[in-house]
Amino acid sequence: MITAAFVLLALAALGFGYRLLAGPTLTDRVLGVDGLLIVGMSAITLQAMRTGEGAFVPVAVVAALVGFVGTGVVARFIEGQGQ
Amino acid sequence: MTGEVLALLGATLTLLAAVGVVRFPEVMARMHALTKASTLGVVLVLVGGAVTLNHPNDVTSLLLAAALQVLTMPVGANLLSRATYRAEQEGAAE
């Protein structure tokens, strides 16, 4: 079941990566990065579940914080840039 | 077992968010798809991990990550959509 979840996450990462590379506006690229970060957090959690070893779990907390700060910074940048 | 089902559900929601992000025709629609679906998706995966893992350190870390995600994801999306909307308005006014 965890393997199936990993497969679904990999497909989701492909979709987000496409939007990151192709997205016409800067906002689309931010969406792609956000999605990839979410996939990364989920993958860390799934790996911890699979092995029963939680050494990497704090990385998920850090990823949540960094993702929020990054989104906020780029939002300010878009607003200042006027496009 | 419960945790695995939750994690699979969360991964499915994340995949649905990715499908929305790829297929929706407009920036705001794509942001809508990503924010709602993937917030619930990642929170389900994290709660599934918290149910499955045994050590209290791991459980609290995962629940903290889930709480942070619930608190920050709507705020970040609001910031981003407001900035995008204002930039569009300015671009249209010029």
Backbone of each chain as nested JSON, in Angstrom:
{
  "chains": [
    {"id": "A", "residues": [
      {"number": 1, "name": "MET", "atoms": {"N": [0.827, -1.213, 0.0], "CA": [0.0, 0.0, 0.0], "C": [0.858, 1.258, 0.0]}},
      {"number": 2, "name": "ILE", "atoms": {"N": [1.967, 1.203, 0.717], "CA": [2.872, 2.359, 0.731], "C": [3.549, 2.51, -0.624]}},
      {"number": 3, "name": "THR", "atoms": {"N": [3.838, 1.359, -1.275], "CA": [4.413, 1.438, -2.618], "C": [3.458, 2.129, -3.571]}},
      {"number": 4, "name": "ALA", "atoms": {"N": [2.161, 1.796, -3.461], "CA": [1.164, 2.45, -4.324], "C": [1.141, 3.95, -4.059]}},
      {"number": 5, "name": "ALA", "atoms": {"N": [1.245, 4.345, -2.784], "CA": [1.261, 5.778, -2.463], "C": [2.482, 6.444, -3.073]}},
      {"number": 6, "name": "PHE", "atoms": {"N": [3.64, 5.721, -3.06], "CA": [4.846, 6.286, -3.677], "C": [4.643, 6.496, -5.175]}},
      {"number": 7, "name": "VAL", "atoms": {"N": [3.98, 5.537, -5.833], "CA": [3.746, 5.67, -7.27], "C": [2.866, 6.885, -7.56]}},
      {"number": 8, "name": "LEU", "atoms": {"N": [1.793, 7.036, -6.764], "CA": [0.909, 8.194, -6.947], "C": [1.673, 9.492, -6.759]}},
      {"number": 9, "name": "LEU", "atoms": {"N": [2.548, 9.52, -5.746], "CA": [3.327, 10.734, -5.505], "C": [4.265, 11.028, -6.659]}},
      {"number": 10, "name": "ALA", "atoms": {"N": [4.841, 9.977, -7.255], "CA": [5.748, 10.195, -8.38], "C": [4.992, 10.808, -9.557]}},
      {"number": 11, "name": "LEU", "atoms": {"N": [3.774, 10.299, -9.814], "CA": [2.971, 10.882, -10.897], "C": [2.645, 12.343, -10.597]}},
      {"number": 12, "name": "ALA", "atoms": {"N": [2.297, 12.627, -9.334], "CA": [2.0, 14.013, -8.954], "C": [3.226, 14.893, -9.16]}},
      {"number": 13, "name": "ALA", "atoms": {"N": [4.415, 14.354, -8.825], "CA": [5.64, 15.136, -9.0], "C": [5.857, 15.45, -10.482]}},
      {"number": 14, "name": "LEU", "atoms": {"N": [5.52, 14.49, -11.371], "CA": [5.64, 14.766, -12.813], "C": [4.746, 15.946, -13.202]}},
      {"number": 15, "name": "GLY", "atoms": {"N": [3.499, 15.935, -12.708], "CA": [2.573, 17.029, -13.035], "C": [3.081, 18.366, -12.538]}},
      {"number": 16, "name": "PHE", "atoms": {"N": [3.531, 18.406, -11.283], "CA": [4.023, 19.665, -10.728], "C": [5.283, 20.121, -11.457]}},
      {"number": 17, "name": "GLY", "atoms": {"N": [6.141, 19.157, -11.813], "CA": [7.352, 19.52, -12.541], "C": [7.041, 20.108, -13.907]}},
      {"number": 18, "name": "TYR", "atoms": {"N": [6.005, 19.544, -14.557], "CA": [5.59, 20.107, -15.846], "C": [5.159, 21.557, -15.666]}},
      {"number": 19, "name": "ARG", "atoms": {"N": [4.364, 21.816, -14.621], "CA": [3.873, 23.187, -14.416], "C": [5.025, 24.117, -14.044]}},
      {"number": 20, "name": "LEU", "atoms": {"N": [6.003, 23.579, -13.329], "CA": [7.173, 24.388, -12.966], "C": [7.949, 24.797, -14.206]}},
      {"number": 21, "name": "LEU", "atoms": {"N": [8.101, 23.884, -15.153], "CA": [8.898, 24.196, -16.339], "C": [8.104, 24.982, -17.364]}},
      {"number": 22, "name": "ALA", "atoms": {"N": [6.806, 24.664, -17.532], "CA": [6.043, 25.207, -18.647], "C": [5.231, 26.434, -18.28]}},
      {"number": 23, "name": "GLY", "atoms": {"N": [4.86, 26.548, -16.961], "CA": [3.883, 27.549, -16.545], "C": [4.127, 28.928, -17.113]}},
      {"number": 24, "name": "PRO", "atoms": {"N": [3.115, 29.527, -17.735], "CA": [3.353, 30.793, -18.416], "C": [3.705, 31.942, -17.475]}},
      {"number": 25, "name": "THR", "atoms": {"N": [3.167, 31.974, -16.27], "CA": [3.478, 33.092, -15.375], "C": [4.358, 32.632, -14.223]}},
      {"number": 26, "name": "LEU", "atoms": {"N": [4.896, 33.631, -13.511], "CA": [5.722, 33.325, -12.337], "C": [4.91, 32.6, -11.267]}},
      {"number": 27, "name": "THR", "atoms": {"N": [3.633, 32.972, -11.147], "CA": [2.776, 32.322, -10.147], "C": [2.686, 30.822, -10.397]}},
      {"number": 28, "name": "ASP", "atoms": {"N": [2.615, 30.43, -11.681], "CA": [2.551, 28.995, -11.991], "C": [3.804, 28.275, -11.529]}},
      {"number": 29, "name": "ARG", "atoms": {"N": [4.934, 28.926, -11.698], "CA": [6.178, 28.28, -11.256], "C": [6.202, 28.145, -9.741]}},
      {"number": 30, "name": "VAL", "atoms": {"N": [5.697, 29.16, -9.038], "CA": [5.615, 29.039, -7.575], "C": [4.718, 27.871, -7.196]}},
      {"number": 31, "name": "LEU", "atoms": {"N": [3.599, 27.715, -7.938], "CA": [2.71, 26.584, -7.666], "C": [3.449, 25.268, -7.85]}},
      {"number": 32, "name": "GLY", "atoms": {"N": [4.258, 25.189, -8.906], "CA": [5.008, 23.957, -9.151], "C": [5.962, 23.65, -8.017]}},
      {"number": 33, "name": "VAL", "atoms": {"N": [6.688, 24.683, -7.551], "CA": [7.638, 24.458, -6.454], "C": [6.899, 24.036, -5.187]}},
      {"number": 34, "name": "ASP", "atoms": {"N": [5.778, 24.712, -4.92], "CA": [4.977, 24.368, -3.746], "C": [4.528, 22.909, -3.796]}},
      {"number": 35, "name": "GLY", "atoms": {"N": [4.035, 22.508, -4.953], "CA": [3.581, 21.136, -5.102], "C": [4.705, 20.142, -4.918]}},
      {"number": 36, "name": "LEU", "atoms": {"N": [5.888, 20.465, -5.486], "CA": [7.021, 19.546, -5.333], "C": [7.441, 19.44, -3.873]}},
      {"number": 37, "name": "LEU", "atoms": {"N": [7.347, 20.569, -3.153], "CA": [7.685, 20.537, -1.733], "C": [6.717, 19.639, -0.969]}},
      {"number": 38, "name": "ILE", "atoms": {"N": [5.439, 19.733, -1.334], "CA": [4.437, 18.879, -0.69], "C": [4.71, 17.413, -0.982]}},
      {"number": 39, "name": "VAL", "atoms": {"N": [5.076, 17.13, -2.254], "CA": [5.421, 15.748, -2.598], "C": [6.616, 15.286, -1.782]}},
      {"number": 40, "name": "GLY", "atoms": {"N": [7.606, 16.185, -1.588], "CA": [8.779, 15.812, -0.805], "C": [8.429, 15.505, 0.639]}},
      {"number": 41, "name": "MET", "atoms": {"N": [7.588, 16.351, 1.231], "CA": [7.178, 16.093, 2.621], "C": [6.466, 14.756, 2.737]}},
      {"number": 42, "name": "SER", "atoms": {"N": [5.542, 14.504, 1.782], "CA": [4.819, 13.235, 1.819], "C": [5.769, 12.064, 1.648]}},
      {"number": 43, "name": "ALA", "atoms": {"N": [6.773, 12.218, 0.77], "CA": [7.705, 11.116, 0.538], "C": [8.539, 10.843, 1.78]}},
      {"number": 44, "name": "ILE", "atoms": {"N": [8.961, 11.904, 2.481], "CA": [9.717, 11.704, 3.73], "C": [8.875, 10.918, 4.733]}},
      {"number": 45, "name": "THR", "atoms": {"N": [7.609, 11.317, 4.863], "CA": [6.732, 10.621, 5.812], "C": [6.521, 9.164, 5.421]}},
      {"number": 46, "name": "LEU", "atoms": {"N": [6.312, 8.94, 4.111], "CA": [6.076, 7.56, 3.666], "C": [7.307, 6.689, 3.9]}},
      {"number": 47, "name": "GLN", "atoms": {"N": [8.474, 7.268, 3.653], "CA": [9.698, 6.486, 3.882], "C": [9.852, 6.153, 5.359]}},
      {"number": 48, "name": "ALA", "atoms": {"N": [9.521, 7.128, 6.227], "CA": [9.591, 6.857, 7.665], "C": [8.612, 5.748, 8.05]}},
      {"number": 49, "name": "MET", "atoms": {"N": [7.424, 5.756, 7.403], "CA": [6.458, 4.697, 7.706], "C": [6.962, 3.339, 7.236]}},
      {"number": 50, "name": "ARG", "atoms": {"N": [7.62, 3.347, 6.063], "CA": [8.056, 2.067, 5.482], "C": [9.16, 1.431, 6.321]}},
      {"number": 51, "name": "THR", "atoms": {"N": [10.12, 2.268, 6.763], "CA": [11.241, 1.707, 7.499], "C": [11.004, 1.689, 9.006]}},
      {"number": 52, "name": "GLY", "atoms": {"N": [10.003, 2.478, 9.501], "CA": [9.812, 2.574, 10.944], "C": [10.892, 3.389, 11.62]}},
      {"number": 53, "name": "GLU", "atoms": {"N": [11.648, 4.124, 10.814], "CA": [12.793, 4.891, 11.326], "C": [12.512, 6.371, 11.105]}},
      {"number": 54, "name": "GLY", "atoms": {"N": [12.328, 7.149, 12.184], "CA": [11.85, 8.519, 12.029], "C": [12.919, 9.581, 12.042]}},
      {"number": 55, "name": "ALA", "atoms": {"N": [14.139, 9.24, 11.631], "CA": [15.233, 10.21, 11.738], "C": [15.034, 11.421, 10.84]}},
      {"number": 56, "name": "PHE", "atoms": {"N": [14.346, 11.242, 9.704], "CA": [14.198, 12.338, 8.755], "C": [12.925, 13.153, 8.953]}},
      {"number": 57, "name": "VAL", "atoms": {"N": [12.118, 12.761, 9.932], "CA": [10.816, 13.41, 10.077], "C": [10.912, 14.911, 10.349]}},
      {"number": 58, "name": "PRO", "atoms": {"N": [11.874, 15.4, 11.147], "CA": [11.961, 16.854, 11.348], "C": [12.174, 17.63, 10.055]}},
      {"number": 59, "name": "VAL", "atoms": {"N": [12.742, 16.975, 9.032], "CA": [12.917, 17.653, 7.752], "C": [11.562, 18.075, 7.179]}},
      {"number": 60, "name": "ALA", "atoms": {"N": [10.518, 17.297, 7.455], "CA": [9.184, 17.656, 6.961], "C": [8.705, 18.955, 7.607]}},
      {"number": 61, "name": "VAL", "atoms": {"N": [9.013, 19.119, 8.901], "CA": [8.636, 20.367, 9.58], "C": [9.351, 21.546, 8.938]}},
      {"number": 62, "name": "VAL", "atoms": {"N": [10.668, 21.376, 8.718], "CA": [11.454, 22.46, 8.122], "C": [10.94, 22.777, 6.724]}},
      {"number": 63, "name": "ALA", "atoms": {"N": [10.583, 21.743, 5.956], "CA": [10.088, 21.977, 4.596], "C": [8.795, 22.77, 4.628]}},
      {"number": 64, "name": "ALA", "atoms": {"N": [7.923, 22.492, 5.614], "CA": [6.668, 23.249, 5.71], "C": [6.953, 24.722, 5.955]}},
      {"number": 65, "name": "LEU", "atoms": {"N": [7.889, 24.998, 6.887], "CA": [8.206, 26.399, 7.199], "C": [8.842, 27.103, 6.01]}},
      {"number": 66, "name": "VAL", "atoms": {"N": [9.836, 26.454, 5.392], "CA": [10.562, 27.079, 4.285], "C": [9.627, 27.333, 3.105]}},
      {"number": 67, "name": "GLY", "atoms": {"N": [8.704, 26.389, 2.867], "CA": [7.769, 26.576, 1.765], "C": [6.898, 27.8, 1.97]}},
      {"number": 68, "name": "PHE", "atoms": {"N": [6.432, 28.003, 3.195], "CA": [5.59, 29.171, 3.467], "C": [6.371, 30.466, 3.278]}},
      {"number": 69, "name": "VAL", "atoms": {"N": [7.6, 30.512, 3.826], "CA": [8.39, 31.739, 3.709], "C": [8.699, 32.024, 2.237]}},
      {"number": 70, "name": "GLY", "atoms": {"N": [9.033, 30.974, 1.488], "CA": [9.335, 31.173, 0.073], "C": [8.146, 31.707, -0.697]}},
      {"number": 71, "name": "THR", "atoms": {"N": [6.963, 31.133, -0.421], "CA": [5.762, 31.617, -1.11], "C": [5.504, 33.087, -0.791]}},
      {"number": 72, "name": "GLY", "atoms": {"N": [5.644, 33.443, 0.483], "CA": [5.417, 34.831, 0.872], "C": [6.386, 35.779, 0.191]}},
      {"number": 73, "name": "VAL", "atoms": {"N": [7.658, 35.385, 0.13], "CA": [8.662, 36.248, -0.493], "C": [8.366, 36.447, -1.974]}},
      {"number": 74, "name": "VAL", "atoms": {"N": [8.034, 35.367, -2.676], "CA": [7.766, 35.507, -4.108], "C": [6.498, 36.319, -4.33]}},
      {"number": 75, "name": "ALA", "atoms": {"N": [5.51, 36.199, -3.4], "CA": [4.297, 37.008, -3.54], "C": [4.64, 38.484, -3.439]}},
      {"number": 76, "name": "ARG", "atoms": {"N": [5.497, 38.836, -2.485], "CA": [5.919, 40.232, -2.378], "C": [6.645, 40.674, -3.645]}},
      {"number": 77, "name": "PHE", "atoms": {"N": [7.454, 39.783, -4.177], "CA": [8.212, 40.11, -5.393], "C": [7.268, 40.376, -6.568]}},
      {"number": 78, "name": "ILE", "atoms": {"N": [6.249, 39.513, -6.723], "CA": [5.298, 39.699, -7.826], "C": [4.559, 41.023, -7.658]}},
      {"number": 79, "name": "GLU", "atoms": {"N": [4.184, 41.335, -6.419], "CA": [3.43, 42.561, -6.182], "C": [4.284, 43.787, -6.501]}},
      {"number": 80, "name": "GLY", "atoms": {"N": [5.559, 43.747, -6.098], "CA": [6.416, 44.888, -6.377], "C": [6.743, 45.042, -7.848]}},
      {"number": 81, "name": "GLN", "atoms": {"N": [6.83, 43.916, -8.534], "CA": [7.251, 43.919, -9.934], "C": [6.145, 44.462, -10.84]}},
      {"number": 82, "name": "GLY", "atoms": {"N": [4.884, 44.291, -10.426], "CA": [3.778, 44.774, -11.242], "C": [3.497, 43.907, -12.447]}},
      {"number": 83, "name": "GLN", "atoms": {"N": [3.956, 42.675, -12.437], "CA": [3.607, 41.768, -13.547], "C": [3.638, 40.33, -13.08]}}
    ]},
    {"id": "B", "residues": [
      {"number": 1, "name": "MET", "atoms": {"N": [-2.103, -0.197, 9.779], "CA": [-3.069, -0.399, 8.688], "C": [-3.872, 0.877, 8.451]}},
      {"number": 2, "name": "THR", "atoms": {"N": [-4.412, 1.447, 9.531], "CA": [-5.149, 2.712, 9.394], "C": [-4.256, 3.795, 8.807]}},
      {"number": 3, "name": "GLY", "atoms": {"N": [-3.024, 3.861, 9.32], "CA": [-2.103, 4.873, 8.83], "C": [-1.812, 4.706, 7.352]}},
      {"number": 4, "name": "GLU", "atoms": {"N": [-1.69, 3.453, 6.908], "CA": [-1.387, 3.234, 5.5], "C": [-2.547, 3.674, 4.62]}},
      {"number": 5, "name": "VAL", "atoms": {"N": [-3.77, 3.387, 5.073], "CA": [-4.937, 3.816, 4.292], "C": [-4.982, 5.34, 4.209]}},
      {"number": 6, "name": "LEU", "atoms": {"N": [-4.715, 6.002, 5.341], "CA": [-4.702, 7.47, 5.343], "C": [-3.639, 8.002, 4.387]}},
      {"number": 7, "name": "ALA", "atoms": {"N": [-2.453, 7.375, 4.411], "CA": [-1.369, 7.843, 3.547], "C": [-1.732, 7.654, 2.078]}},
      {"number": 8, "name": "LEU", "atoms": {"N": [-2.366, 6.528, 1.767], "CA": [-2.758, 6.299, 0.371], "C": [-3.792, 7.328, -0.071]}},
      {"number": 9, "name": "LEU", "atoms": {"N": [-4.737, 7.629, 0.819], "CA": [-5.748, 8.649, 0.513], "C": [-5.081, 9.999, 0.278]}},
      {"number": 10, "name": "GLY", "atoms": {"N": [-4.113, 10.333, 1.143], "CA": [-3.421, 11.606, 0.985], "C": [-2.655, 11.682, -0.32]}},
      {"number": 11, "name": "ALA", "atoms": {"N": [-1.992, 10.579, -0.689], "CA": [-1.249, 10.567, -1.95], "C": [-2.208, 10.716, -3.127]}},
      {"number": 12, "name": "THR", "atoms": {"N": [-3.393, 10.088, -3.026], "CA": [-4.377, 10.237, -4.1], "C": [-4.809, 11.695, -4.243]}},
      {"number": 13, "name": "LEU", "atoms": {"N": [-5.044, 12.356, -3.106], "CA": [-5.448, 13.763, -3.17], "C": [-4.348, 14.629, -3.779]}},
      {"number": 14, "name": "THR", "atoms": {"N": [-3.084, 14.325, -3.423], "CA": [-1.983, 15.089, -4.014], "C": [-1.928, 14.889, -5.518]}},
      {"number": 15, "name": "LEU", "atoms": {"N": [-2.168, 13.636, -5.955], "CA": [-2.173, 13.382, -7.403], "C": [-3.315, 14.145, -8.07]}},
      {"number": 16, "name": "LEU", "atoms": {"N": [-4.485, 14.195, -7.418], "CA": [-5.611, 14.953, -7.995], "C": [-5.254, 16.431, -8.103]}},
      {"number": 17, "name": "ALA", "atoms": {"N": [-4.558, 16.948, -7.075], "CA": [-4.125, 18.344, -7.136], "C": [-3.192, 18.559, -8.32]}},
      {"number": 18, "name": "ALA", "atoms": {"N": [-2.287, 17.592, -8.545], "CA": [-1.352, 17.73, -9.664], "C": [-2.103, 17.708, -10.992]}},
      {"number": 19, "name": "VAL", "atoms": {"N": [-3.121, 16.843, -11.099], "CA": [-3.914, 16.803, -12.333], "C": [-4.588, 18.155, -12.559]}},
      {"number": 20, "name": "GLY", "atoms": {"N": [-5.135, 18.73, -11.461], "CA": [-5.753, 20.043, -11.587], "C": [-4.76, 21.099, -12.002]}},
      {"number": 21, "name": "VAL", "atoms": {"N": [-3.553, 21.042, -11.417], "CA": [-2.54, 22.052, -11.741], "C": [-2.115, 21.941, -13.203]}},
      {"number": 22, "name": "VAL", "atoms": {"N": [-2.092, 20.71, -13.73], "CA": [-1.689, 20.562, -15.132], "C": [-2.821, 20.983, -16.065]}},
      {"number": 23, "name": "ARG", "atoms": {"N": [-4.08, 20.638, -15.729], "CA": [-5.138, 20.735, -16.732], "C": [-5.961, 22.012, -16.677]}},
      {"number": 24, "name": "PHE", "atoms": {"N": [-6.031, 22.677, -15.522], "CA": [-6.896, 23.853, -15.46], "C": [-6.35, 24.979, -16.325]}},
      {"number": 25, "name": "PRO", "atoms": {"N": [-7.256, 25.769, -16.946], "CA": [-6.814, 26.708, -17.971], "C": [-6.288, 28.043, -17.457]}},
      {"number": 26, "name": "GLU", "atoms": {"N": [-6.417, 28.327, -16.163], "CA": [-6.186, 29.702, -15.712], "C": [-5.42, 29.69, -14.4]}},
      {"number": 27, "name": "VAL", "atoms": {"N": [-4.659, 30.75, -14.13], "CA": [-3.782, 30.756, -12.955], "C": [-4.567, 30.56, -11.663]}},
      {"number": 28, "name": "MET", "atoms": {"N": [-5.656, 31.324, -11.504], "CA": [-6.407, 31.247, -10.25], "C": [-7.021, 29.861, -10.051]}},
      {"number": 29, "name": "ALA", "atoms": {"N": [-7.499, 29.261, -11.145], "CA": [-8.081, 27.918, -11.04], "C": [-7.012, 26.918, -10.615]}},
      {"number": 30, "name": "ARG", "atoms": {"N": [-5.804, 27.06, -11.161], "CA": [-4.727, 26.138, -10.788], "C": [-4.355, 26.307, -9.324]}},
      {"number": 31, "name": "MET", "atoms": {"N": [-4.314, 27.577, -8.865], "CA": [-3.97, 27.808, -7.468], "C": [-5.023, 27.195, -6.54]}},
      {"number": 32, "name": "HIS", "atoms": {"N": [-6.28, 27.342, -6.937], "CA": [-7.387, 26.757, -6.191], "C": [-7.214, 25.244, -6.056]}},
      {"number": 33, "name": "ALA", "atoms": {"N": [-6.895, 24.588, -7.179], "CA": [-6.724, 23.13, -7.164], "C": [-5.593, 22.743, -6.226]}},
      {"number": 34, "name": "LEU", "atoms": {"N": [-4.449, 23.41, -6.35], "CA": [-3.294, 23.016, -5.548], "C": [-3.565, 23.241, -4.069]}},
      {"number": 35, "name": "THR", "atoms": {"N": [-4.075, 24.407, -3.718], "CA": [-4.142, 24.76, -2.295], "C": [-5.075, 23.846, -1.533]}},
      {"number": 36, "name": "LYS", "atoms": {"N": [-6.298, 23.704, -2.036], "CA": [-7.248, 22.908, -1.249], "C": [-6.888, 21.434, -1.239]}},
      {"number": 37, "name": "ALA", "atoms": {"N": [-6.73, 20.864, -2.405], "CA": [-6.506, 19.419, -2.451], "C": [-5.211, 19.038, -1.77]}},
      {"number": 38, "name": "SER", "atoms": {"N": [-4.15, 19.783, -2.008], "CA": [-2.876, 19.307, -1.477], "C": [-2.737, 19.629, 0.003]}},
      {"number": 39, "name": "THR", "atoms": {"N": [-3.412, 20.634, 0.513], "CA": [-3.376, 20.822, 1.966], "C": [-3.936, 19.597, 2.661]}},
      {"number": 40, "name": "LEU", "atoms": {"N": [-5.128, 19.186, 2.26], "CA": [-5.719, 18.008, 2.888], "C": [-4.87, 16.771, 2.614]}},
      {"number": 41, "name": "GLY", "atoms": {"N": [-4.305, 16.67, 1.395], "CA": [-3.516, 15.49, 1.045], "C": [-2.316, 15.322, 1.951]}},
      {"number": 42, "name": "VAL", "atoms": {"N": [-1.517, 16.383, 2.092], "CA": [-0.298, 16.237, 2.882], "C": [-0.64, 16.062, 4.363]}},
      {"number": 43, "name": "VAL", "atoms": {"N": [-1.729, 16.688, 4.82], "CA": [-2.111, 16.5, 6.219], "C": [-2.533, 15.059, 6.463]}},
      {"number": 44, "name": "LEU", "atoms": {"N": [-3.237, 14.465, 5.491], "CA": [-3.616, 13.055, 5.666], "C": [-2.383, 12.169, 5.72]}},
      {"number": 45, "name": "VAL", "atoms": {"N": [-1.402, 12.422, 4.84], "CA": [-0.18, 11.601, 4.869], "C": [0.533, 11.757, 6.204]}},
      {"number": 46, "name": "LEU", "atoms": {"N": [0.636, 12.996, 6.682], "CA": [1.358, 13.22, 7.945], "C": [0.632, 12.564, 9.117]}},
      {"number": 47, "name": "VAL", "atoms": {"N": [-0.694, 12.66, 9.139], "CA": [-1.441, 12.016, 10.231], "C": [-1.313, 10.498, 10.136]}},
      {"number": 48, "name": "GLY", "atoms": {"N": [-1.308, 9.987, 8.892], "CA": [-1.078, 8.551, 8.725], "C": [0.257, 8.126, 9.294]}},
      {"number": 49, "name": "GLY", "atoms": {"N": [1.286, 8.945, 9.038], "CA": [2.599, 8.643, 9.615], "C": [2.568, 8.699, 11.128]}},
      {"number": 50, "name": "ALA", "atoms": {"N": [1.851, 9.688, 11.677], "CA": [1.769, 9.808, 13.136], "C": [1.053, 8.618, 13.752]}},
      {"number": 51, "name": "VAL", "atoms": {"N": [0.069, 8.065, 13.02], "CA": [-0.627, 6.884, 13.53], "C": [0.291, 5.667, 13.49]}},
      {"number": 52, "name": "THR", "atoms": {"N": [1.103, 5.575, 12.403], "CA": [1.903, 4.365, 12.209], "C": [3.146, 4.327, 13.098]}},
      {"number": 53, "name": "LEU", "atoms": {"N": [3.873, 5.458, 13.172], "CA": [5.139, 5.444, 13.902], "C": [4.897, 5.365, 15.406]}},
      {"number": 54, "name": "ASN", "atoms": {"N": [5.886, 4.834, 16.119], "CA": [5.699, 4.566, 17.533], "C": [6.357, 5.585, 18.45]}},
      {"number": 55, "name": "HIS", "atoms": {"N": [7.525, 6.062, 18.037], "CA": [8.29, 6.93, 18.932], "C": [7.588, 8.276, 19.115]}},
      {"number": 56, "name": "PRO", "atoms": {"N": [7.478, 8.763, 20.359], "CA": [6.79, 10.047, 20.591], "C": [7.42, 11.213, 19.846]}},
      {"number": 57, "name": "ASN", "atoms": {"N": [8.753, 11.208, 19.686], "CA": [9.417, 12.276, 18.932], "C": [8.857, 12.377, 17.523]}},
      {"number": 58, "name": "ASP", "atoms": {"N": [8.754, 11.244, 16.851], "CA": [8.271, 11.243, 15.466], "C": [6.82, 11.696, 15.404]}},
      {"number": 59, "name": "VAL", "atoms": {"N": [6.013, 11.201, 16.345], "CA": [4.586, 11.526, 16.319], "C": [4.384, 13.026, 16.49]}},
      {"number": 60, "name": "THR", "atoms": {"N": [5.079, 13.621, 17.466], "CA": [4.889, 15.059, 17.678], "C": [5.43, 15.867, 16.514]}},
      {"number": 61, "name": "SER", "atoms": {"N": [6.552, 15.439, 15.94], "CA": [7.084, 16.171, 14.79], "C": [6.096, 16.154, 13.637]}},
      {"number": 62, "name": "LEU", "atoms": {"N": [5.517, 14.983, 13.357], "CA": [4.578, 14.885, 12.238], "C": [3.333, 15.715, 12.5]}},
      {"number": 63, "name": "LEU", "atoms": {"N": [2.84, 15.684, 13.746], "CA": [1.645, 16.485, 14.035], "C": [1.949, 17.969, 13.959]}},
      {"number": 64, "name": "LEU", "atoms": {"N": [3.175, 18.358, 14.373], "CA": [3.563, 19.765, 14.254], "C": [3.614, 20.181, 12.788]}},
      {"number": 65, "name": "ALA", "atoms": {"N": [4.194, 19.3, 11.946], "CA": [4.257, 19.619, 10.514], "C": [2.846, 19.748, 9.941]}},
      {"number": 66, "name": "ALA", "atoms": {"N": [1.942, 18.878, 10.358], "CA": [0.564, 18.951, 9.855], "C": [-0.103, 20.246, 10.29]}},
      {"number": 67, "name": "ALA", "atoms": {"N": [0.098, 20.621, 11.575], "CA": [-0.517, 21.86, 12.06], "C": [0.035, 23.062, 11.307]}},
      {"number": 68, "name": "LEU", "atoms": {"N": [1.359, 23.079, 11.102], "CA": [1.963, 24.186, 10.355], "C": [1.4, 24.268, 8.952]}},
      {"number": 69, "name": "GLN", "atoms": {"N": [1.233, 23.113, 8.332], "CA": [0.728, 23.095, 6.964], "C": [-0.693, 23.653, 6.914]}},
      {"number": 70, "name": "VAL", "atoms": {"N": [-1.526, 23.237, 7.873], "CA": [-2.91, 23.736, 7.893], "C": [-2.929, 25.24, 8.108]}},
      {"number": 71, "name": "LEU", "atoms": {"N": [-2.006, 25.742, 8.966], "CA": [-2.028, 27.174, 9.267], "C": [-1.45, 28.01, 8.132]}},
      {"number": 72, "name": "THR", "atoms": {"N": [-0.358, 27.534, 7.501], "CA": [0.358, 28.401, 6.568], "C": [-0.11, 28.282, 5.127]}},
      {"number": 73, "name": "MET", "atoms": {"N": [-0.663, 27.148, 4.732], "CA": [-0.999, 26.965, 3.315], "C": [-2.071, 27.958, 2.843]}},
      {"number": 74, "name": "PRO", "atoms": {"N": [-3.188, 28.152, 3.572], "CA": [-4.178, 29.14, 3.119], "C": [-3.624, 30.559, 3.12]}},
      {"number": 75, "name": "VAL", "atoms": {"N": [-2.783, 30.883, 4.134], "CA": [-2.225, 32.233, 4.198], "C": [-1.309, 32.49, 2.999]}},
      {"number": 76, "name": "GLY", "atoms": {"N": [-0.442, 31.512, 2.71], "CA": [0.459, 31.672, 1.567], "C": [-0.302, 31.788, 0.262]}},
      {"number": 77, "name": "ALA", "atoms": {"N": [-1.342, 30.969, 0.106], "CA": [-2.125, 31.026, -1.135], "C": [-2.831, 32.363, -1.26]}},
      {"number": 78, "name": "ASN", "atoms": {"N": [-3.31, 32.888, -0.117], "CA": [-3.971, 34.188, -0.154], "C": [-2.999, 35.283, -0.566]}},
      {"number": 79, "name": "LEU", "atoms": {"N": [-1.789, 35.261, 0.02], "CA": [-0.772, 36.243, -0.355], "C": [-0.489, 36.187, -1.848]}},
      {"number": 80, "name": "LEU", "atoms": {"N": [-0.29, 34.96, -2.337], "CA": [0.109, 34.784, -3.732], "C": [-1.007, 35.204, -4.686]}},
      {"number": 81, "name": "SER", "atoms": {"N": [-2.255, 34.815, -4.346], "CA": [-3.351, 35.155, -5.263], "C": [-3.606, 36.658, -5.247]}},
      {"number": 82, "name": "ARG", "atoms": {"N": [-3.479, 37.301, -4.074], "CA": [-3.677, 38.747, -4.025], "C": [-2.621, 39.464, -4.855]}},
      {"number": 83, "name": "ALA", "atoms": {"N": [-1.356, 39.018, -4.722], "CA": [-0.293, 39.651, -5.498], "C": [-0.53, 39.461, -6.99]}},
      {"number": 84, "name": "THR", "atoms": {"N": [-0.941, 38.23, -7.379], "CA": [-1.169, 37.97, -8.8], "C": [-2.314, 38.822, -9.336]}},
      {"number": 85, "name": "TYR", "atoms": {"N": [-3.39, 38.909, -8.548], "CA": [-4.552, 39.689, -8.987], "C": [-4.187, 41.15, -9.155]}},
      {"number": 86, "name": "ARG", "atoms": {"N": [-3.453, 41.708, -8.173], "CA": [-3.088, 43.12, -8.263], "C": [-2.165, 43.369, -9.439]}},
      {"number": 87, "name": "ALA", "atoms": {"N": [-1.231, 42.448, -9.666], "CA": [-0.33, 42.619, -10.812], "C": [-1.125, 42.595, -12.112]}},
      {"number": 88, "name": "GLU", "atoms": {"N": [-2.132, 41.699, -12.179], "CA": [-2.967, 41.648, -13.386], "C": [-3.731, 42.95, -13.573]}},
      {"number": 89, "name": "GLN", "atoms": {"N": [-4.294, 43.48, -12.464], "CA": [-5.051, 44.731, -12.565], "C": [-4.153, 45.867, -13.052]}},
      {"number": 90, "name": "GLU", "atoms": {"N": [-2.945, 45.938, -12.493], "CA": [-2.021, 46.99, -12.92], "C": [-1.656, 46.839, -14.384]}},
      {"number": 91, "name": "GLY", "atoms": {"N": [-1.421, 45.574, -14.786], "CA": [-1.078, 45.336, -16.185], "C": [-2.214, 45.738, -17.119]}},
      {"number": 92, "name": "ALA", "atoms": {"N": [-3.491, 45.515, -16.656], "CA": [-4.63, 45.86, -17.502], "C": [-4.829, 47.366, -17.552]}},
      {"number": 93, "name": "ALA", "atoms": {"N": [-4.45, 48.062, -16.456], "CA": [-4.698, 49.503, -16.414], "C": [-3.724, 50.264, -17.3]}},
      {"number": 94, "name": "GLU", "atoms": {"N": [-2.539, 49.711, -17.472], "CA": [-1.525, 50.433, -18.245], "C": [-1.872, 50.512, -19.729]}}
    ]}
  ]
}
